[in-house]
Amino acid sequence: MDKKKILILGASGFVGNAIYKELCSYFDTYGTYFSNSSFSKNKQFIKYDLEEDDIFQVLERIRPDVIISSLRGNFPAQIQAHQHLMEYLMMSKAKLYFISSANVFDAYSKFPSYEHDKTLSLSVYGRLKIKIENMMMRLPKEKTAILRIPMVFGNSSPRIKEIKESIDNNEPIEVFPNLIINVTNDDRLTQQIHYLINRNKTGIYHLGSSDLIQHEEFIKEVIEHLGNYHPIYKRVYTTNEDRYLAALPKDNLLPKNLRISCQEIIDHHLPV
């Protein structure tokens, strides 16, 4: 059987690189990097400057069956790159898996959000993701999958690194006591994406924990797990009410062995 050819845009970032490591043994996997020249030695990686280069050149060179977009960087340049991606998808057999965010719902704070809820965001980041999602919705359904993810943790995640640095430097750690979230980690997220690609799934998927937790409680438990630390917490209250930023799965459920709970992320998937 021919191996699927996969191109990960933004494969040098934390999430993109985790996806690359999960898929590269199973598929003919390529990735783009921008500033991290350590990737230049890897023949599977192509240098791509979001603001200077045309995505078409990368696509023509690789001719992928599956494109995973985990791009970061200049927002207008991201929008233009994705417009070109949509044109390419219409001309080719490729499918696009887009790493979106729970932030597409950040204007709805009274309840968690499900796959087919209407998107509305107050943040510039959330609006960017909505704009790209809306472009994808105009394409035939079998061409695209929107993967909305919450905060991602894991051994080498920027969030864990930031917490450790704050502890080392005796700097306060921000917690949001009224914020109710779901979370994920790089291991489970990449297994879920692997499954979706294997099964040729398309549509909208919410790839976060199947339960909810308060931001403050989660961060405190994570820190307890990291060691015997007593950091200073800076409580940030944006409202007196409980506020949700959680994208939960309802319509497109993954198999039980691919789901994860907040507690599992704390217990099994963080460094001790």
URKA-V746756 format. One record per backbone hydrogen bond with DSSP energy under -0.5 kcal/mol. NH is the residue of the N-H (numbers start at 1). CO is the residue of the C=O. E is the energy in kcal/mol with one decimal. If there is no record, write none. Layout:
NH_CO_E / NH_CO_E
//
This chain:
6_4_-0.6 / 6_28_-2.4 / 7_66_-2.6 / 8_30_-2.7 / 9_7_-0.7 / 9_68_-2.9 / 10_8_-0.6 / 11_8_-0.8 / 11_32_-1.4 / 12_32_-0.7 / 13_10_-1.1 / 17_13_-2.7 / 18_14_-1.7 / 19_15_-2.2 / 20_16_-2.2 / 21_17_-2.5 / 22_18_-1.8 / 23_19_-2.3 / 24_20_-2.5 / 26_23_-1.8 / 27_23_-2.3 / 28_4_-2.3 / 29_27_-1.4 / 30_6_-3.3 / 31_44_-2.2 / 32_8_-2.0 / 33_46_-2.0 / 37_35_-1.3 / 39_36_-1.8 / 40_37_-1.7 / 41_38_-0.6 / 42_39_-1.3 / 43_41_-0.7 / 45_42_-2.3 / 46_31_-2.6 / 48_33_-3.0 / 50_48_-0.7 / 52_49_-0.7 / 53_49_-3.1 / 55_53_-0.5 / 57_54_-1.3 / 58_54_-0.8 / 59_55_-2.4 / 60_56_-3.1 / 61_57_-1.7 / 62_58_-2.2 / 63_59_-3.0 / 65_5_-2.7 / 66_5_-2.1 / 67_95_-2.9 / 68_7_-3.0 / 69_67_-0.6 / 69_97_-2.6 / 70_9_-2.7 / 70_68_-0.8 / 78_74_-2.1 / 79_75_-2.4 / 80_76_-2.2 / 81_77_-2.5 / 82_78_-2.3 / 83_79_-2.0 / 84_80_-2.1 / 85_81_-2.0 / 86_82_-2.3 / 87_83_-1.7 / 88_84_-2.3 / 89_85_-2.6 / 90_86_-1.8 / 91_87_-1.1 / 91_88_-0.6 / 92_88_-1.2 / 95_65_-2.1 / 96_143_-2.9 / 97_67_-3.3 / 98_96_-0.6 / 98_145_-2.8 / 99_69_-2.4 / 99_97_-0.5 / 100_98_-1.1 / 100_147_-2.7 / 102_149_-2.0 / 104_101_-1.7 / 105_102_-2.0 / 106_103_-1.7 / 107_120_-2.2 / 108_105_-2.3 / 109_107_-0.9 / 113_246_-3.1 / 117_114_-1.8 / 120_104_-2.1 / 127_123_-2.2 / 128_124_-2.0 / 129_125_-2.0 / 130_126_-2.2 / 131_127_-2.5 / 132_128_-1.9 / 133_129_-2.7 / 134_130_-2.9 / 135_131_-1.6 / 136_132_-1.9 / 137_133_-1.9 / 138_134_-0.7 / 138_135_-0.9 / 139_136_-1.7 / 143_140_-2.2 / 144_141_-1.0 / 145_96_-2.6 / 146_203_-2.7 / 147_98_-2.9 / 147_145_-0.6 / 148_146_-0.7 / 148_205_-2.8 / 149_100_-1.0 / 149_147_-0.5 / 151_182_-0.7 / 153_151_-0.5 / 153_184_-2.9 / 157_154_-2.1 / 161_157_-2.5 / 162_158_-2.5 / 163_159_-2.0 / 164_160_-2.6 / 165_161_-2.6 / 166_162_-2.5 / 167_163_-2.3 / 168_164_-2.8 / 169_165_-2.5 / 170_167_-1.2 / 171_166_-2.9 / 173_232_-2.8 / 174_172_-0.5 / 175_234_-2.4 / 177_175_-0.7 / 179_176_-1.7 / 180_178_-0.6 / 180_243_-3.4 / 181_179_-0.5 / 181_213_-3.0 / 182_245_-0.7 / 184_151_-1.9 / 186_153_-1.7 / 189_185_-2.4 / 190_186_-2.2 / 191_187_-1.8 / 192_188_-2.4 / 193_189_-2.2 / 194_190_-2.3 / 195_191_-2.3 / 196_192_-2.3 / 197_193_-2.3 / 198_194_-2.6 / 199_195_-2.3 / 200_197_-1.4 / 201_196_-2.8 / 203_144_-2.1 / 205_146_-3.1 / 207_148_-2.2 / 207_205_-0.8 / 208_206_-1.0 / 209_183_-2.5 / 210_260_-2.4 / 213_181_-2.5 / 215_179_-3.1 / 216_176_-0.7 / 218_214_-2.7 / 219_215_-2.6 / 220_216_-2.3 / 221_217_-2.3 / 222_218_-2.5 / 223_219_-2.4 / 224_220_-2.3 / 225_221_-1.9 / 226_222_-1.3 / 227_223_-1.1 / 227_224_-0.5 / 229_227_-1.9 / 234_173_-2.7 / 235_233_-0.7 / 236_175_-3.1 / 237_235_-0.6 / 238_236_-0.7 / 243_178_-3.4 / 244_109_-2.5 / 245_180_-2.7 / 248_113_-2.7 / 248_246_-0.7 / 253_251_-0.9 / 258_255_-2.2 / 259_256_-1.5 / 265_261_-1.7 / 266_262_-1.9 / 267_263_-3.3 / 268_264_-2.8 / 269_264_-0.7 / 269_265_-0.9
//
